[in-house]
Amino acid sequence: MTRKERKNHIMTKTEKTIELMSSKLEDVEFSALSADKDDVEALVRSEEADGRQLRRMESK
């Protein structure tokens, strides 16, 4: 939702879809300096999962 819209406005399905699509296009950066322990653990788990997925794809 844009900043100009009222907070108590109930979004339609179309508005929700547009909002979701636009949020997926945003670039998210990871800052190691501001990351806490949970962020680093999540990053490690994500990299391990990516490696497992690549191995599965290569073995097929």
Residue pairs with C-beta under 8 A, 6 or more apart in sequence:
1 7
1 9
1 11
1 15
1 19
11 19
30 39
30 43
35 43
